[in-house]
């Protein structure tokens, strides 16, 4: 996760950290989809226009490619949840 996040942050950022905060099973189209989504809390420092480093926080979610319970890879043809 920490290898992929820097590409989404401002140039010059520092002190990146990320923390997985839980999981959720998604329901939709009248059925349960056994895909897990992990909320992620991200903190880093980014330079302002004046060149001063300022603490920033961001939240995003990461969808799993494999079931965290059985290790089975999810079917790509299964509909994505919104």
N, CA, C and O atoms as a DFTB+ gen file, in Angstrom:
328 C
 N C O
     1  1       0.827      -1.180       0.000
     2  2       0.000       0.000       0.000
     3  2       0.880       1.255       0.000
     4  3       0.624       2.192      -0.756
     5  1       1.908       1.273       0.841
     6  2       2.775       2.451       0.919
     7  2       3.580       2.649      -0.356
     8  3       4.074       3.749      -0.601
     9  1       3.728       1.595      -1.185
    10  2       4.436       1.740      -2.451
    11  2       3.566       2.418      -3.505
    12  3       4.097       3.069      -4.405
    13  1       2.237       2.282      -3.415
    14  2       1.333       2.817      -4.429
    15  2       0.763       4.192      -4.076
    16  3       0.370       4.937      -4.974
    17  1       0.711       4.540      -2.805
    18  2       0.128       5.818      -2.388
    19  2       0.892       7.055      -2.850
    20  3       0.252       8.041      -3.217
    21  1       2.233       7.058      -2.854
    22  2       2.949       8.288      -3.223
    23  2       2.557       8.871      -4.576
    24  3       2.600      10.089      -4.752
    25  1       2.178       8.034      -5.531
    26  2       1.784       8.539      -6.856
    27  2       0.499       9.366      -6.789
    28  3       0.219      10.141      -7.704
    29  1      -0.287       9.212      -5.718
    30  2      -1.553       9.926      -5.576
    31  2      -1.428      11.163      -4.692
    32  3      -2.410      11.880      -4.498
    33  1      -0.248      11.424      -4.156
    34  2      -0.042      12.543      -3.232
    35  2       0.751      13.653      -3.912
    36  3       1.388      13.429      -4.942
    37  1       0.709      14.862      -3.326
    38  2       1.447      15.987      -3.917
    39  2       2.958      15.738      -3.938
    40  3       3.497      15.062      -3.061
    41  1       3.632      16.290      -4.944
    42  2       5.080      16.176      -5.042
    43  2       5.717      16.861      -3.832
    44  3       5.287      17.939      -3.423
    45  1       6.725      16.237      -3.277
    46  2       7.420      16.808      -2.128
    47  2       6.851      16.378      -0.788
    48  3       7.308      16.857       0.249
    49  1       5.855      15.476      -0.779
    50  2       5.265      15.046       0.498
    51  2       6.305      14.301       1.337
    52  3       7.288      13.785       0.804
    53  1       6.081      14.248       2.656
    54  2       6.988      13.574       3.594
    55  2       6.172      12.858       4.655
    56  3       4.975      13.100       4.803
    57  1       6.829      11.975       5.390
    58  2       6.267      11.318       6.569
    59  2       4.944      10.613       6.288
    60  3       4.005      10.741       7.073
    61  1       4.850       9.879       5.193
    62  2       3.643       9.149       4.833
    63  2       3.431       7.976       5.778
    64  3       4.362       7.226       6.069
    65  1       2.213       7.824       6.248
    66  2       1.835       6.628       7.002
    67  2       0.396       6.277       6.621
    68  3      -0.382       7.153       6.244
    69  1       0.050       5.002       6.721
    70  2      -1.303       4.548       6.390
    71  2      -1.690       3.466       7.385
    72  3      -0.839       2.708       7.849
    73  1      -2.992       3.394       7.716
    74  2      -3.466       2.437       8.704
    75  2      -4.777       1.849       8.212
    76  3      -5.712       2.591       7.912
    77  1      -4.860       0.514       8.125
    78  2      -6.113      -0.147       7.785
    79  2      -7.003      -0.092       9.027
    80  3      -6.557      -0.401      10.132
    81  1      -8.257       0.301       8.839
    82  2      -9.110       0.558      10.002
    83  2     -10.311      -0.364      10.134
    84  3     -11.135      -0.139      11.020
    85  1     -10.456      -1.383       9.309
    86  2     -11.582      -2.303       9.420
    87  2     -11.904      -2.931       8.086
    88  3     -11.127      -2.820       7.138
    89  1     -13.055      -3.597       8.005
    90  2     -13.477      -4.188       6.740
    91  2     -14.996      -4.204       6.663
    92  3     -15.677      -4.033       7.674
    93  1     -15.526      -4.410       5.460
    94  2     -16.969      -4.466       5.244
    95  2     -17.275      -5.450       4.129
    96  3     -16.516      -5.556       3.166
    97  1     -18.373      -6.165       4.252
    98  2     -18.885      -6.992       3.163
    99  2     -19.919      -6.154       2.434
   100  3     -20.689      -5.436       3.072
   101  1     -19.952      -6.232       1.096
   102  2     -20.851      -5.389       0.310
   103  2     -22.102      -6.155      -0.105
   104  3     -22.040      -7.340      -0.432
   105  1     -23.227      -5.467      -0.086
   106  2     -24.495      -6.024      -0.499
   107  2     -25.027      -5.192      -1.657
   108  3     -24.933      -3.965      -1.625
   109  1     -25.582      -5.835      -2.675
   110  2     -26.133      -5.105      -3.806
   111  2     -26.772      -6.048      -4.800
   112  3     -26.480      -7.244      -4.803
   113  1     -27.640      -5.521      -5.642
   114  2     -28.324      -6.299      -6.671
   115  2     -29.055      -7.501      -6.083
   116  3     -29.129      -8.551      -6.721
   117  1     -29.599      -7.360      -4.866
   118  2     -30.360      -8.429      -4.237
   119  2     -29.530      -9.595      -3.751
   120  3     -30.081     -10.650      -3.438
   121  1     -28.197      -9.432      -3.677
   122  2     -27.342     -10.520      -3.191
   123  2     -26.118      -9.949      -2.487
   124  3     -25.775      -8.777      -2.641
   125  1     -25.477     -10.806      -1.719
   126  2     -24.263     -10.396      -1.028
   127  2     -23.054     -10.692      -1.909
   128  3     -22.957     -11.768      -2.499
   129  1     -22.156      -9.756      -1.992
   130  2     -20.882      -9.971      -2.677
   131  2     -19.819     -10.125      -1.597
   132  3     -19.672      -9.260      -0.733
   133  1     -19.097     -11.203      -1.649
   134  2     -18.123     -11.478      -0.591
   135  2     -16.781     -10.808      -0.861
   136  3     -15.729     -11.442      -0.779
   137  1     -16.832      -9.536      -1.181
   138  2     -15.604      -8.756      -1.366
   139  2     -15.412      -7.850      -0.154
   140  3     -16.355      -7.224       0.330
   141  1     -14.206      -7.796       0.311
   142  2     -13.917      -6.939       1.455
   143  2     -13.366      -5.591       0.985
   144  3     -12.625      -5.510       0.005
   145  1     -13.745      -4.550       1.703
   146  2     -13.240      -3.201       1.455
   147  2     -12.628      -2.713       2.757
   148  3     -13.277      -2.713       3.803
   149  1     -11.382      -2.303       2.680
   150  2     -10.676      -1.842       3.863
   151  2     -10.542      -0.326       3.827
   152  3      -9.885       0.212       2.936
   153  1     -11.157       0.378       4.790
   154  2     -10.924       1.824       4.887
   155  2      -9.464       2.070       5.283
   156  3      -8.901       1.325       6.086
   157  1      -8.866       3.101       4.726
   158  2      -7.470       3.428       4.995
   159  2      -7.384       4.883       5.446
   160  3      -7.911       5.775       4.781
   161  1      -6.726       5.120       6.566
   162  2      -6.438       6.469       7.031
   163  2      -4.998       6.785       6.633
   164  3      -4.083       6.029       6.958
   165  1      -4.795       7.901       5.930
   166  2      -3.478       8.278       5.420
   167  2      -3.088       9.626       6.007
   168  3      -3.899      10.552       6.042
   169  1      -1.861       9.733       6.461
   170  2      -1.332      11.018       6.934
   171  2       0.017      11.250       6.262
   172  3       0.776      10.309       6.030
   173  1       0.307      12.512       5.953
   174  2       1.571      12.886       5.327
   175  2       1.761      14.384       5.492
   176  3       0.855      15.092       5.931
   177  1       2.924      14.848       5.141
   178  2       3.201      16.274       5.123
   179  2       3.430      16.686       3.678
   180  3       4.141      16.008       2.937
   181  1       2.820      17.811       3.276
   182  2       2.972      18.321       1.910
   183  2       3.377      19.787       1.983
   184  3       2.952      20.515       2.880
   185  1       4.206      20.214       1.029
   186  2       4.633      21.619       1.045
   187  2       3.516      22.548       0.575
   188  3       2.790      22.234      -0.368
   189  1       3.387      23.691       1.240
   190  2       2.445      24.724       0.813
   191  2       3.110      25.556      -0.281
   192  3       4.278      25.334      -0.599
   193  1       2.380      26.509      -0.858
   194  2       2.963      27.391      -1.877
   195  2       4.131      28.199      -1.316
   196  3       5.050      28.576      -2.043
   197  1       4.077      28.460       0.004
   198  2       5.144      29.211       0.659
   199  2       6.346      28.318       1.003
   200  3       7.361      28.807       1.500
   201  1       6.227      26.992       0.735
   202  2       7.335      26.086       0.992
   203  2       7.363      25.496       2.390
   204  3       8.303      24.783       2.742
   205  1       6.337      25.785       3.197
   206  2       6.261      25.254       4.553
   207  2       5.554      23.897       4.508
   208  3       4.564      23.738       3.794
   209  1       6.060      22.919       5.270
   210  2       5.425      21.604       5.318
   211  2       4.204      21.654       6.228
   212  3       4.277      22.160       7.348
   213  1       3.073      21.124       5.740
   214  2       1.827      21.140       6.502
   215  2       1.286      19.713       6.590
   216  3       1.305      18.975       5.605
   217  1       0.801      19.326       7.783
   218  2       0.212      18.003       7.976
   219  2      -1.082      17.886       7.175
   220  3      -1.901      18.804       7.165
   221  1      -1.255      16.757       6.511
   222  2      -2.457      16.484       5.717
   223  2      -2.992      15.122       6.107
   224  3      -2.228      14.239       6.497
   225  1      -4.321      14.942       6.004
   226  2      -4.977      13.667       6.250
   227  2      -5.871      13.360       5.067
   228  3      -6.460      14.262       4.470
   229  1      -5.972      12.081       4.729
   230  2      -6.796      11.655       3.614
   231  2      -7.364      10.285       3.956
   232  3      -6.705       9.495       4.631
   233  1      -8.567       9.997       3.503
   234  2      -9.172       8.678       3.689
   235  2      -9.537       8.113       2.327
   236  3      -9.987       8.841       1.442
   237  1      -9.342       6.817       2.167
   238  2      -9.732       6.136       0.938
   239  2     -10.039       4.683       1.298
   240  3      -9.846       4.270       2.441
   241  1     -10.507       3.926       0.341
   242  2     -10.799       2.518       0.570
   243  2     -10.038       1.666      -0.430
   244  3      -9.772       2.089      -1.555
   245  1      -9.693       0.459      -0.002
   246  2      -8.988      -0.488      -0.849
   247  2      -9.841      -1.743      -0.944
   248  3     -10.232      -2.306       0.078
   249  1     -10.135      -2.188      -2.170
   250  2     -10.927      -3.390      -2.372
   251  2      -9.984      -4.570      -2.565
   252  3      -9.020      -4.487      -3.326
   253  1     -10.270      -5.670      -1.871
   254  2      -9.415      -6.854      -1.933
   255  2      -9.588      -7.607      -3.250
   256  3     -10.676      -7.611      -3.827
   257  1      -8.517      -8.243      -3.725
   258  2      -8.565      -9.119      -4.892
   259  2      -8.790     -10.572      -4.495
   260  3      -9.221     -11.386      -5.312
   261  1      -8.493     -10.897      -3.228
   262  2      -8.644     -12.252      -2.711
   263  2      -9.464     -12.201      -1.424
   264  3      -9.398     -11.221      -0.682
   265  1     -10.233     -13.250      -1.160
   266  2     -11.003     -13.336       0.078
   267  2     -10.042     -13.460       1.256
   268  3      -9.162     -14.321       1.247
   269  1     -10.200     -12.617       2.262
   270  2      -9.311     -12.656       3.419
   271  2      -9.566     -13.866       4.308
   272  3      -8.756     -14.167       5.184
   273  1     -10.676     -14.563       4.098
   274  2     -11.011     -15.713       4.923
   275  2     -10.532     -17.027       4.305
   276  3      -9.974     -17.869       5.008
   277  1     -10.744     -17.215       2.987
   278  2     -10.387     -18.488       2.352
   279  2      -9.240     -18.369       1.362
   280  3      -8.693     -19.393       0.952
   281  1      -8.848     -17.155       0.957
   282  2      -7.749     -16.949       0.031
   283  2      -8.122     -17.108      -1.435
   284  3      -7.255     -17.008      -2.303
   285  1      -9.418     -17.358      -1.733
   286  2      -9.852     -17.545      -3.118
   287  2      -9.875     -16.204      -3.855
   288  3     -10.346     -15.201      -3.318
   289  1      -9.358     -16.195      -5.100
   290  2      -9.344     -14.980      -5.918
   291  2     -10.771     -14.658      -6.349
   292  3     -11.525     -15.556      -6.724
   293  1     -11.146     -13.373      -6.296
   294  2     -12.481     -12.955      -6.717
   295  2     -12.618     -13.034      -8.229
   296  3     -11.661     -12.780      -8.959
   297  1     -13.798     -13.383      -8.692
   298  2     -14.123     -13.460     -10.120
   299  2     -14.194     -12.043     -10.679
   300  3     -14.954     -11.219     -10.168
   301  1     -13.428     -11.748     -11.705
   302  2     -13.424     -10.412     -12.324
   303  2     -14.760     -10.083     -12.963
   304  3     -15.088      -8.906     -13.111
   305  1     -15.557     -11.102     -13.353
   306  2     -16.854     -10.855     -14.001
   307  2     -17.940     -10.483     -12.997
   308  3     -19.022     -10.046     -13.391
   309  1     -17.663     -10.650     -11.704
   310  2     -18.629     -10.305     -10.683
   311  2     -18.809      -8.797     -10.680
   312  3     -17.819      -8.069     -10.741
   313  1     -20.053      -8.298     -10.610
   314  2     -20.270      -6.833     -10.661
   315  2     -19.583      -6.113      -9.524
   316  3     -19.540      -6.603      -8.395
   317  1     -19.044      -4.941      -9.830
   318  2     -18.404      -4.090      -8.835
   319  2     -19.470      -3.378      -8.018
   320  3     -20.514      -3.012      -8.558
   321  1     -19.230      -3.176      -6.742
   322  2     -20.134      -2.409      -5.889
   323  2     -19.796      -0.942      -6.009
   324  3     -18.637      -0.584      -6.219
   325  1     -20.786      -0.096      -5.880
   326  2     -20.575       1.353      -5.984
   327  2     -20.082       1.915      -4.682
   328  3     -19.849       3.120      -4.578
